[in-house]
């Protein structure tokens, strides 16, 4: 496959021009034809300021540098489409092994060159670019892509940090095991990136973040290599790994981790439940989240989101429930879950689907689409299936709409149940108002819950509206500022699983307790004394 | 109740002299009568070196200082019985609120006085004493004992750090909620202590440590008050709370936390399964731990442990399984678990017991014994019941045997499944050999699994042998050194849930990655620049 240099994912999945026009017809006020995608060779990539030592795996090739300029947020795509590559890295490093990583950091520390770790490059928070004035290198880690060791007894594997989702799953498959971490970016993100950003994955409840799947980590810091012991649990001091989980490339480069694996599911079942309104649905999801039944999927779509994805067009909210197990049948568990949903005012739509997954490998094997398809349950064509297909297509749709000058972006958060109703209503009202103010027209602010907890939920919002050609990034930034303000005011986290990067810094600074900020600055000064690692992310550059 | 100043728990539960003699008859080589418990008024408590400002809640009363000299490890009990109070604190502080904590830390920082936070004082790792030369204050936090706020919707409560287990449960009961954290020390330990030491609790699987029950924390550090936001989940940078969880009083004093609560169980069921040997039993427990069924109890006793507790006297290993739920009946879940155990070679002993807990409050309400009784399941008299009673009585038995110069102590660890068989066998062989070498006679080295994970287990060892009067502490220290050496050599953690304190420092230093140690020292210097907080624990005093 060929990765898009300007947009999400694979070039062969990008929307054709007529598809862009067709989709844009649903949003009033957009131009009649898509902006052309610039040819990379026509664009100006600023000259590299580096003459790196020839013994290091560095390239200054302009096309490679261009493809490492940004992550894949809406604002990144728009900037790339506009041909703005002024912030391209001076060089891109492709370390082949951990020694290369050590040598590169040593060189950069001495030379005062900034290093930004780059996994799959799918950051949507400005986590893989650099906004300062120093020469900088994007360190692409995808050559560190091997599963080095599998412990079948403990169901764990030692995996290199640069392995993309499908690459590591392919190597685990012969052992009958899976990491089962399927973020939307699964094809285009790496283990190290997931760990560095505390990525959210397959499980809607219980083990929602990659954090919970970690046994131990190996991290190259400028001050030395950190390697924790492989342990199933420990109470020996503060968890060493938890300091690096979420450190977003500011403290070191994740070169390896021992990860907890799962047997491939043998039974799956899913059901869709509809609710007349979001408040009723939220009460039902809360009851489910507090029942200790731990569904693998528990995804609530509000009416707008259900309509957008094709899960329901009748103005109802849709809850998609999924259960899976490698050990025991799950029909009974699903019945318990739908029973709770029904008790709380839901209508179970049709019969539950599922059963023994005789063709589990067929479901999971065919590549990223199908691996991500496992997010839900057995492959019946129902609301879950419709939503799943839309979920994977959404970033490509966003890119197509961006070419039409639409504004299409998401943001996500989490808060405790006592505040969920107010949060969702307030965000939709205030962000909707901000959209109106910025664009002069109403827009969509849809909501879904991606993950739920006994004590709260993670609402995820999608904004769709018409932008003005040339002003889209500024307009979105204004909307985003309004969104971050309301989240902070209501005590909801600035990010549940998209990470902080550069875009969430103001919200993160507001949320982070000051003694912890001081502690983090002290850690940074200790592990990265030259301040070369991803400066501007999490903490201010020194 | 009256707390014992020298031994575990309540004075009215201590063994009478004739009970001590009766128990000691089972261990060859002990004296014929127990050492007398010294009267506190006959002992010399060194004069206080402090003349504290009268505005602070400090006392220099010798009896109060004596009772805050040690934790409750075997070596603490023996030292107290020997009348050794040379290390008593110069004063004991009893802050009534957070302001008092702030003022005490300010004063201590200025005066260069060491402060050791003290919750219930049940540390078994030397975590609440001080072994240096500076004047020191034991800060007893049990006046901060209130549940300040309950959020019924999110099932969470804001609780002060000094609340003992029964004290906080009593305040949660009217809301129908429970923290459901029942360490063996439940009656004699506090929320703040649990958080500071990453205590292990009720659940044998899944949420094994208090860490998982935390929504947010409020910690007074010498550099300011840390307060994290109440969130059900977040991906915003490294988790702030995880830095303070396990910090063991070295970075700050936990004054409050928002804790996740449970509904009181409505259904419980339990079963006992026997196995011919530990290897077969371990395989079964591994299968159970990897099935995603999350039993509340999954406690494996080896033959020696089963015999000692009265759970079985036929030389078999005993697995106690327990399931509970507030939402759905659990008989089916228990049947799935016993089915897995049977498939792996176990014999299910008798009929499972359990059902709807009509009298759940009766089971849980009557005080600590019954609250801890909830560790297993409904109150049938079976192997689980026998073991449970022994579990709660064990510390008192230890104290009685200590008066007979027996050596009775435990240590615990965790490792991945691939190493569990080797670890258990090697520990039993090498620690058994060390016992023989030190005492000249064989002793018991029993093993149980207290908590299990999909990727490993937490073996817990009990050592019982005859000591020589006057040399017990030195003898135990030699055995413990051998135990720590084998754990470290096999890559098993120095502590799964007893914490590091002072006694586990060498093992912890070996286990902790050096970059993380450097980070922790930097954090310490930032948050506790005068180095007054619990110096010697986790990191060296500055």
Interface residues (C-beta under 8 A of the other chain):
Chain A: X151 X153 X154 X155 X156 X197 X198 X199 X200 X206 X208 X209 X211 X215 X219 X221 X223 X224 X225 X226 X227 X228 X229 X230 X231 X232 X233 X234 X235 X236 X237 X238 X239 X240 X242 X243 X244 X245 X246 X247 X248 X252 X260 X263 X286 X290 X291 X292 X293 X294 X325 X326 X327 X328 X332 X336 X340 X414 X415 X416 X417 X418 X451 X453 X454 X455 X456 X457 X458 X491 X492 X493 X494 X495 X496 X497 X498 X499 X500 X504 X508 X511 X512 X513 X514 X515 X516 X518 X519 X520 X521 X522 X523 X525 X526 X527 X538
Chain B: X151 X153 X154 X155 X156 X197 X198 X199 X200 X206 X208 X209 X211 X215 X219 X221 X223 X224 X225 X226 X227 X228 X229 X230 X231 X232 X233 X234 X235 X236 X237 X238 X239 X240 X242 X243 X244 X245 X246 X247 X248 X252 X260 X263 X286 X290 X291 X292 X293 X294 X325 X326 X327 X328 X332 X336 X340 X414 X415 X416 X417 X418 X451 X453 X454 X455 X456 X457 X458 X491 X492 X493 X494 X495 X496 X497 X498 X499 X500 X504 X508 X511 X512 X513 X514 X515 X516 X518 X519 X520 X521 X522 X523 X525 X526 X527 X538
